[in-house]
Amino acid sequence: ALLGHGVYSYTEAARLLGVPRRKISAWFRGWQRGAGPVFDRDYRDLTGAELLSFLDLVDLSVAASLRRRGVSMHSVRLLHARLAAYW
């Protein structure tokens, strides 16, 4: 049922976006000592597999681009929450 919908592993996403895999994992799982996840995976209910949708990949791409430009993770988190509520 997922075929053709854009399914990516954390490792594939890291390679495509040039972002460390551990950072992607933290953005979707949260940090051990600190803030919770920034994003919810579209495919989070699939047997615990770390799979990302194309839209998850877009979220990561935008977040990574903003971080490279010096935008704080706190601001990225707030922006994502506001846009998610709006759309």
GROMACS elastic network, one bead per residue, 0.5 to 0.9 nm:
[ bonds ]
;  ai    aj funct       b0    kb
    1     4     6  0.83606   500
    1     5     6  0.84573   500
    2     5     6  0.55117   500
    2     6     6  0.75326   500
    2     7     6  0.71005   500
    3     6     6  0.72239   500
    3     7     6  0.76415   500
    4     7     6  0.79607   500
    5    53     6  0.70546   500
    5    54     6  0.70529   500
    6    52     6  0.79468   500
    6    53     6  0.54796   500
    6    55     6  0.84346   500
    7    43     6  0.87588   500
    7    51     6  0.63136   500
    7    52     6  0.55958   500
    7    54     6  0.65169   500
    8    11     6  0.79594   500
    8    12     6  0.58576   500
    8    13     6  0.61872   500
    8    50     6  0.84423   500
    8    51     6  0.55298   500
    8    53     6  0.63268   500
    8    54     6  0.74794   500
    8    57     6  0.79086   500
    9    12     6  0.51289   500
    9    13     6  0.61972   500
    9    14     6  0.85470   500
    9    49     6  0.84024   500
    9    50     6  0.59593   500
    9    52     6  0.60317   500
    9    53     6  0.89713   500
   10    13     6  0.50865   500
   10    14     6  0.60862   500
   10    15     6  0.86549   500
   10    21     6  0.61011   500
   10    22     6  0.86652   500
   10    24     6  0.66899   500
   10    25     6  0.70556   500
   10    50     6  0.63393   500
   10    51     6  0.66874   500
   10    52     6  0.70802   500
   11    14     6  0.50891   500
   11    15     6  0.62849   500
   11    16     6  0.86887   500
   11    20     6  0.85636   500
   11    21     6  0.58807   500
   11    24     6  0.88717   500
   12    15     6  0.51205   500
   12    16     6  0.61196   500
   12    17     6  0.85444   500
   12    21     6  0.87394   500
   13    16     6  0.51088   500
   13    17     6  0.59771   500
   13    18     6  0.80859   500
   13    19     6  0.78372   500
   13    21     6  0.77632   500
   13    24     6  0.80352   500
   13    52     6  0.80140   500
   13    57     6  0.67157   500
   13    60     6  0.83386   500
   14    17     6  0.53510   500
   14    18     6  0.54955   500
   14    20     6  0.56035   500
   14    21     6  0.51435   500
   14    22     6  0.87722   500
   14    23     6  0.86740   500
   14    24     6  0.71028   500
   15    18     6  0.53484   500
   15    19     6  0.70216   500
   15    20     6  0.80804   500
   15    21     6  0.82413   500
   16    19     6  0.80632   500
   17    20     6  0.87346   500
   17    57     6  0.85249   500
   17    60     6  0.79639   500
   17    61     6  0.63915   500
   17    64     6  0.78298   500
   18    21     6  0.89792   500
   18    64     6  0.87232   500
   19    22     6  0.85210   500
   19    23     6  0.69117   500
   19    24     6  0.71394   500
   19    60     6  0.88864   500
   19    61     6  0.89619   500
   19    64     6  0.71597   500
   20    23     6  0.53451   500
   20    24     6  0.66746   500
   20    25     6  0.88583   500
   21    24     6  0.51185   500
   21    25     6  0.61916   500
   21    26     6  0.86569   500
   22    26     6  0.61631   500
   22    27     6  0.86595   500
   23    26     6  0.50366   500
   23    27     6  0.61956   500
   23    28     6  0.87512   500
   24    27     6  0.51182   500
   24    28     6  0.64440   500
   24    29     6  0.85293   500
   24    60     6  0.75550   500
   25    28     6  0.53167   500
   25    29     6  0.57935   500
   25    30     6  0.75764   500
   25    31     6  0.88457   500
   25    37     6  0.89575   500
   25    50     6  0.86089   500
   26    31     6  0.54573   500
   26    32     6  0.84944   500
   26    36     6  0.83464   500
   26    37     6  0.66787   500
   26    38     6  0.82109   500
   27    30     6  0.57155   500
   27    31     6  0.79017   500
   27    36     6  0.81249   500
   27    37     6  0.52359   500
   27    38     6  0.51032   500
   27    39     6  0.61690   500
   27    40     6  0.87833   500
   27    60     6  0.84467   500
   28    36     6  0.83657   500
   28    38     6  0.60540   500
   28    39     6  0.51594   500
   28    40     6  0.60531   500
   28    41     6  0.67251   500
   29    32     6  0.89174   500
   29    36     6  0.68239   500
   29    38     6  0.79529   500
   29    39     6  0.81433   500
   29    40     6  0.83410   500
   30    33     6  0.86268   500
   30    34     6  0.75771   500
   30    35     6  0.59696   500
   30    38     6  0.70175   500
   30    39     6  0.89318   500
   31    34     6  0.54202   500
   31    35     6  0.58304   500
   31    36     6  0.61484   500
   31    37     6  0.73350   500
   32    35     6  0.80870   500
   32    36     6  0.84900   500
   35    38     6  0.83541   500
   37    40     6  0.72380   500
   37    77     6  0.89707   500
   38    73     6  0.87411   500
   38    76     6  0.82848   500
   38    77     6  0.56978   500
   38    80     6  0.79335   500
   38    81     6  0.85595   500
   39    56     6  0.79872   500
   39    59     6  0.79401   500
   39    60     6  0.86876   500
   39    77     6  0.82758   500
   39    80     6  0.80957   500
   39    81     6  0.89186   500
   40    43     6  0.87051   500
   40    44     6  0.74768   500
   40    56     6  0.81797   500
   41    44     6  0.51777   500
   41    45     6  0.87739   500
   41    50     6  0.85868   500
   41    51     6  0.76514   500
   41    52     6  0.61432   500
   41    53     6  0.74231   500
   41    56     6  0.63875   500
   42    45     6  0.82079   500
   42    51     6  0.83105   500
   42    52     6  0.66431   500
   42    53     6  0.60811   500
   42    55     6  0.80509   500
   42    56     6  0.69168   500
   43    46     6  0.58881   500
   43    49     6  0.83063   500
   43    50     6  0.80050   500
   43    51     6  0.60343   500
   43    52     6  0.62445   500
   43    53     6  0.68054   500
   44    47     6  0.81132   500
   44    48     6  0.68093   500
   44    49     6  0.75097   500
   44    50     6  0.73739   500
   44    51     6  0.73233   500
   44    52     6  0.82657   500
   45    48     6  0.65181   500
   45    49     6  0.82100   500
   46    49     6  0.59299   500
   46    50     6  0.83458   500
   46    51     6  0.80349   500
   47    50     6  0.89081   500
   48    51     6  0.86152   500
   52    55     6  0.79495   500
   52    56     6  0.56105   500
   52    57     6  0.66454   500
   53    56     6  0.50018   500
   53    57     6  0.63175   500
   53    58     6  0.87215   500
   54    58     6  0.63163   500
   54    59     6  0.87797   500
   55    59     6  0.62890   500
   55    60     6  0.86265   500
   56    59     6  0.50554   500
   56    60     6  0.62635   500
   56    61     6  0.86051   500
   57    60     6  0.50315   500
   57    61     6  0.60777   500
   57    62     6  0.86767   500
   58    62     6  0.62211   500
   58    63     6  0.85349   500
   59    62     6  0.53413   500
   59    63     6  0.61311   500
   59    64     6  0.85359   500
   59    80     6  0.83460   500
   60    63     6  0.50779   500
   60    64     6  0.59220   500
   60    65     6  0.84160   500
   61    64     6  0.51911   500
   61    65     6  0.61030   500
   61    66     6  0.86285   500
   62    65     6  0.50926   500
   62    66     6  0.61666   500
   62    67     6  0.85913   500
   63    66     6  0.51441   500
   63    67     6  0.61097   500
   63    68     6  0.86053   500
   63    71     6  0.88916   500
   63    73     6  0.83130   500
   63    76     6  0.64092   500
   63    77     6  0.88135   500
   63    80     6  0.87563   500
   64    67     6  0.50756   500
   64    68     6  0.61578   500
   64    69     6  0.87009   500
   65    68     6  0.51614   500
   65    69     6  0.64774   500
   65    70     6  0.89937   500
   65    71     6  0.89152   500
   66    69     6  0.51042   500
   66    70     6  0.65714   500
   66    71     6  0.53929   500
   66    72     6  0.81265   500
   66    73     6  0.88107   500
   66    76     6  0.73969   500
   67    70     6  0.50962   500
   67    72     6  0.64615   500
   67    73     6  0.70231   500
   67    76     6  0.79501   500
   68    71     6  0.73808   500
   71    74     6  0.83373   500
   71    75     6  0.65437   500
   71    76     6  0.69484   500
   72    75     6  0.52116   500
   72    76     6  0.63655   500
   72    77     6  0.86670   500
   73    77     6  0.60618   500
   73    78     6  0.86020   500
   74    77     6  0.51001   500
   74    78     6  0.62903   500
   74    79     6  0.86335   500
   75    78     6  0.50774   500
   75    79     6  0.60026   500
   75    80     6  0.84604   500
   76    79     6  0.51260   500
   76    80     6  0.60559   500
   76    81     6  0.85789   500
   77    80     6  0.52313   500
   77    81     6  0.62300   500
   77    82     6  0.87036   500
   78    81     6  0.51551   500
   78    82     6  0.61710   500
   78    83     6  0.85833   500
   79    82     6  0.51904   500
   79    83     6  0.60854   500
   79    84     6  0.84359   500
   80    83     6  0.52073   500
   80    84     6  0.59384   500
   80    85     6  0.85250   500
   81    84     6  0.51200   500
   81    85     6  0.61750   500
   81    86     6  0.85775   500
   82    85     6  0.51767   500
   82    86     6  0.61155   500
   82    87     6  0.86599   500
   83    87     6  0.60188   500
   84    87     6  0.53494   500
